[in-house]
Amino acid sequence: MFAFRRTALAAATLSLALAGAARAQIPGMPLFTNPRYGTGIRVHADLGRPTDTKTAGDVTVVQGGVSFALGPVGLNANVGLNRNSLSSTTTCVKTPTLSCVGNKVTASALAQLRLFGGGTNNISVSAFGGGSVDITGYDAALYTYLGTVPSSKLITIPVGAAIGLHVPLGFGGLNLWGAPRMNFYQYANCSGTCPSGTSMFRWALGADLPILRVLSVRAAFDSGSKSGVTTSYWGVGASLGIGGMR
């Protein structure tokens, strides 16, 4: 009976997993790449939505993560998901069932290297790169019941540069930034020959408002076009920590 349930679960979730593999980045969340950072550690939470729900879907995305900076090096790790799936995700992680196969979260990591500015200099420039991948209910089911992981995953790899401007104000200042990038989409861990990857140009604009270097609120707009279809997202959030924001 247990073996039959494992087989049925794997078969029922396979088609949903392959359909979801076509997109390894949750729509509705900008890529935050402000180069104005300093040594410290912060936790953050963000909320994002697409500007055109007919093109990108009527979804609200939530994201949580942690960032760490040491001198010119900044590291950021996030987990994001559709807000409608948030309440059921914890249950699905503990006890995967057939009702969980459509749930997914996106895990991402980003590294930045400041090339110029920072500190008392009002202009900062950085280069960045990272990756994100979907983790679906199918993945959890395979690992829980069969002890294996999917053989193929689509990874989104953003690579670009960011420029930031610090605007001095009476309460500390406002940080404005812009960042063009290329998103590369590549398959990995294929059982045979991986499908060809694609790429997409995107850009983002944002602002951060540090408050006593402990709390910071932020907003960003992210846009790009692929095959003649433009998708744009806006996002707002806040971070709390020691240092890490200037």
C-alpha positions in Angstrom: 0.0 0.0 0.0 2.8 2.4 0.9 4.7 1.6 -2.3 1.5 2.2 -4.3 1.0 5.6 -2.7 4.6 6.6 -3.4 4.2 5.6 -7.1 0.9 7.3 -7.5 2.2 10.5 -5.9 5.2 10.6 -8.1 3.2 10.0 -11.3 0.5 12.6 -10.4 3.0 15.3 -9.6 5.3 14.7 -12.6 3.3 16.7 -15.1 2.8 19.6 -12.7 6.5 19.7 -12.0 7.5 19.7 -15.7 5.0 22.5 -16.4 6.4 24.6 -13.5 10.0 24.1 -14.6 9.6 26.5 -17.5 10.0 29.4 -15.0 12.4 29.5 -12.2 11.7 33.0 -10.9 8.5 34.0 -9.1 6.7 36.8 -11.1 6.0 39.9 -9.1 9.2 40.6 -7.2 12.0 43.0 -8.3 15.6 42.2 -7.9 16.9 44.5 -5.2 20.6 45.4 -6.0 21.3 48.7 -4.2 25.2 49.1 -4.1 25.0 51.4 -1.1 25.9 48.9 1.7 28.5 48.6 4.4 29.7 46.0 6.8 26.9 44.4 8.8 24.1 41.9 8.8 20.4 42.5 8.2 17.1 40.6 7.8 14.4 41.8 5.5 10.9 41.2 4.2 9.4 42.4 0.9 6.1 42.4 -0.9 5.8 42.6 -4.7 3.2 42.6 -7.5 3.2 42.8 -11.3 2.0 46.1 -12.9 0.0 44.2 -15.5 -1.9 41.3 -14.0 -3.1 40.2 -17.4 0.4 39.6 -18.6 2.2 38.3 -15.5 -0.7 37.0 -13.5 -2.7 38.4 -10.6 -0.2 37.4 -7.9 1.2 39.0 -4.7 4.6 37.7 -3.8 6.2 37.8 -0.4 10.0 37.4 0.2 12.1 37.0 3.2 15.9 36.8 3.6 19.1 37.8 5.2 22.0 39.9 3.9 25.6 40.1 5.0 28.2 42.6 4.0 31.9 42.8 4.8 33.7 45.7 3.2 33.1 45.7 -0.6 31.5 42.2 -0.6 27.8 41.8 -0.1 25.9 38.5 0.1 22.1 38.1 0.1 19.9 34.9 0.4 16.1 34.9 -0.1 13.1 32.7 -0.1 10.0 33.9 -2.0 6.6 32.5 -2.7 3.0 33.4 -3.8 1.3 34.9 -0.7 -1.8 32.6 -1.3 0.5 29.6 -0.8 2.2 31.0 2.4 -0.3 29.5 4.9 -0.1 26.0 3.4 3.6 25.8 2.8 4.7 25.0 6.3 2.3 22.1 6.4 3.4 20.9 3.0 7.1 20.9 4.1 6.3 18.8 7.1 3.8 16.5 5.4 3.8 16.5 1.6 0.6 15.2 0.1 -1.1 15.3 -3.3 -2.7 18.6 -2.5 0.8 20.1 -2.1 2.2 19.4 -5.6 1.3 22.8 -6.9 3.0 24.7 -4.1 6.5 26.1 -4.7 9.0 28.5 -3.2 11.9 30.1 -5.0 15.3 30.1 -3.3 17.8 32.7 -4.5 21.3 34.0 -3.7 23.0 37.1 -4.9 26.6 38.3 -4.5 27.7 41.9 -5.0 31.2 43.4 -5.3 31.5 47.1 -4.8 33.9 48.5 -7.4 33.8 52.2 -6.6 32.6 54.5 -3.9 30.9 53.8 -0.6 31.5 55.3 2.8 31.6 59.1 2.5 31.5 59.0 -1.3 27.9 59.7 -2.5 28.3 57.5 -5.6 28.7 53.7 -5.5 29.1 51.2 -8.3 29.0 47.4 -7.9 28.9 44.3 -10.1 26.6 41.5 -9.1 25.6 37.9 -10.0 23.5 35.1 -8.5 21.0 32.4 -9.1 17.5 31.3 -8.2 15.6 28.0 -8.6 12.1 26.8 -7.8 11.6 24.1 -5.1 8.2 22.6 -5.7 5.8 20.2 -3.9 7.0 17.6 -6.5 10.5 17.9 -5.2 9.4 17.5 -1.6 7.3 14.4 -2.5 10.1 12.7 -4.4 12.6 13.3 -1.6 10.1 12.2 1.2 8.6 9.1 -0.5 11.3 8.0 -3.0 14.5 9.5 -1.5 15.5 11.2 -4.8 15.5 14.7 -6.3 14.4 15.8 -9.8 17.0 15.3 -12.5 16.5 18.6 -14.2 16.1 22.2 -12.8 15.9 25.5 -14.5 18.2 28.1 -12.9 17.8 31.8 -13.4 21.2 33.6 -13.3 21.1 37.4 -13.1 24.4 39.2 -13.9 24.7 43.0 -14.1 26.0 46.2 -12.6 24.4 48.8 -10.2 25.0 52.4 -9.6 23.8 54.1 -6.4 23.5 57.8 -5.4 23.3 59.0 -1.8 21.2 62.1 -1.4 22.1 63.8 2.0 19.0 64.8 4.0 18.5 66.1 7.5 17.5 62.7 8.9 20.4 60.8 7.3 19.8 60.6 3.6 18.1 58.8 0.7 19.8 56.2 -1.4 18.7 55.9 -5.1 20.0 53.2 -7.4 19.6 51.7 -10.9 20.8 48.4 -12.2 20.7 46.9 -15.7 21.2 43.1 -16.0 21.0 40.0 -18.1 18.9 37.1 -16.8 20.3 33.8 -18.1 18.1 30.8 -18.0 20.0 27.5 -17.9 19.0 23.9 -17.2 21.2 21.9 -14.8 21.4 18.3 -13.5 19.8 16.9 -16.6 19.7 13.1 -17.0 20.6 13.6 -20.7 21.4 16.6 -22.8 20.0 19.7 -21.3 17.7 21.9 -23.3 19.2 25.1 -24.7 19.2 28.1 -22.4 17.8 31.6 -23.1 18.6 35.1 -21.9 16.6 38.3 -21.2 17.6 41.9 -20.5 16.0 43.5 -17.5 16.5 46.7 -15.5 15.6 48.0 -12.1 15.3 51.3 -10.3 15.0 51.6 -6.5 15.2 53.7 -3.4 16.3 52.9 0.2 15.6 55.1 3.2 17.9 54.2 6.2 16.7 55.3 9.6 19.5 55.5 12.2 21.2 52.6 10.3 19.0 50.1 12.1 15.8 50.2 10.1 15.6 50.7 6.4 12.6 50.9 4.1 12.9 50.3 0.4 11.0 50.2 -2.9 11.9 49.1 -6.4 10.6 48.8 -10.0 11.8 46.0 -12.3 11.0 45.6 -16.0 12.1 43.7 -19.1 10.9 42.2 -22.4 11.0 38.7 -23.8 9.6 37.7 -27.1 7.9 41.0 -27.4 6.1 40.7 -24.0 7.1 43.2 -21.3 6.7 42.2 -17.7 7.1 44.8 -14.9 7.0 44.5 -11.2 7.0 46.8 -8.2 8.0 45.9 -4.7 8.2 47.4 -1.2 9.9 46.2 1.9 11.9 46.8 5.0 15.1 45.5 6.7 16.4 45.5 10.2 19.9 44.9 11.4 23.3 46.2 12.4 25.2 48.1 9.7 24.8 46.9 6.2 23.1 50.1 4.9 24.5 53.5 4.2 
